[in-house]
Amino acid sequence: MDPVALLICAVLTLAAAWVVAQPLLAGPSAAPAAPADGEDPAHLLKVEKEILYQSLHELDLDFAAGKLSQQDYRALRAKQEIQAVELLKALDAAGGAVPGRRTAPQRHKR
């Protein structure tokens, strides 16, 4: 193969790997994303809340299916519950609290 073609392939491969790996290396964001102009911060918090509730539900399903040990389940669940409390406080402070809001999924006893 031509050395120039090899160089171009290597550069393109490295660029693609960097684009794919960048979000993974950055880690989770500690703060919610800043709202775009005209976007309601409370709406963004509500969306984040639904994502977190879905994550809690999936965690419960994984535990019920035996994919997680009780120790791992408790640790992950506690971490996500702390995130949920912080998120709900932020939502209340932003004025996004609504009567009869959905509650977090119940824990499965094992």
Stockholm file with secondary structure:
# STOCKHOLM 1.0

chainA/1-110         MDPVALLICAVLTLAAAWVVAQPLLAGPSAAPAAPADGEDPAHLLKVEKEILYQSLHELDLDFAAGKLSQQDYRALRAKQEIQAVELLKALDAAGGAVPGRRTAPQRHKR
#=GR chainA/1-110 SS CCHHHHHHHHHHHHHHHHHHHHHHHHCCCSSCCCCCTTCCHHHHHHHHHHHHHHHHHHHHHHHHTTCSCHHHHHHHHHHHHHHHHHHHHHHHHTTCCCTTCCCCCCCCCC
#=GC SS_cons         CCHHHHHHHHHHHHHHHHHHHHHHHHCCCSSCCCCCTTCCHHHHHHHHHHHHHHHHHHHHHHHHTTCSCHHHHHHHHHHHHHHHHHHHHHHHHTTCCCTTCCCCCCCCCC
//
